């Protein structure tokens, strides 16, 4: 194939929060493809730098003033400019808004695009429906996602390719002391880590309150993937903080994140079904924090959802129906910690490792 140019359009300003898309970009670049990323930026989220010769980044500033040109228009203009120079075989839409923008582009440019499904779509949105049905391929996380889409849209099974929401960094086999050092946590404490977003969708306040019933030698750390200083939810939490709860609010690179995660004893992944609905029920391999815990051999305590049943199937963690069961789950894992940790890596290797999926994506999309 002569044309090895690809344009990735991302409307949201946080590529670092989408491990699987970043993994795909790096994989393709190492396979000789030239990737141009067209995206917006926001000061709340850290800037990313791949430091790879065949990855180019075109940034547009998100609109901050009423009479400023809309961010979407800026992105469309930038895409047209890049297309005229690169003439890529495919665009990749990295989020729902980006794929809707690509619907506009296909009206004026002879292009094809791949819908990289970041989150479950809003099934009431006609634009999201069209962006899925018009795509040449859909890259989604797992069978849970593809079955949901086939139930709600006119999409044939041949359009789907799978890629769990896992980062490109290798498996981690060494314990670290990153969080102990950064947060001055005594080494005789064991860290229960909640990594990623902070909000009501993840029952963070309820989790913090539950620490009162935990054994004395366990502490809870919230690590956030973006700057939360101005978040009312965060401000309310720190106003009511207990000595068992710590916050790590400085976003870090993927490599540093692995060290951060590897300093934990157990990882937490709770989801509110009342807030997230089907997005929680069918979470599956979209939960990037779970993949990161498993990659580092960290057992998981997660919500008891059908699509997370693999955690107990592999015995790499414990599922809970209520946040107040977390203390008991910690003790259960502690009783056979080495086995849970060993099984965490096994689960990652067999279900999550992106190496199992990337070659098939390249073969199907770029070499067909």
Secondary structure, 3 states (H helix, E strand, C coil): CCCCEEEEEECCCCHHHCHHHHHHHHHHHHCCCEEEEEEEECCCCCCCCCCCCCEEEEEEECCCCCCCCCHHHHHHHHHHHHHHHHCCCEEEECCHHHHHHHHHHHHHCCCCEEEECCCCCCCCCHHHHHHHHCCCEEEECCHHHHHHHHHHCCCCHHHEEECCCCCCCCCCCCCCCHHHHHHCCCCCCEEEEEEECCCHHHCHHHHHHHHHHCCCCEEEEEEECCCCCCCHHHHHHHHCCCCCEEEECCCCCHHHHHHHHCCCCEEEECCCHHHHCHHHHCCHHHCHHHHHHHHCCCEEEEECCHHHCHHHHCCCEEEECCHHHHHHHHHHHHHCHHHHHHHHHHHHHHHHCCHHHHHHHHHHHHCC
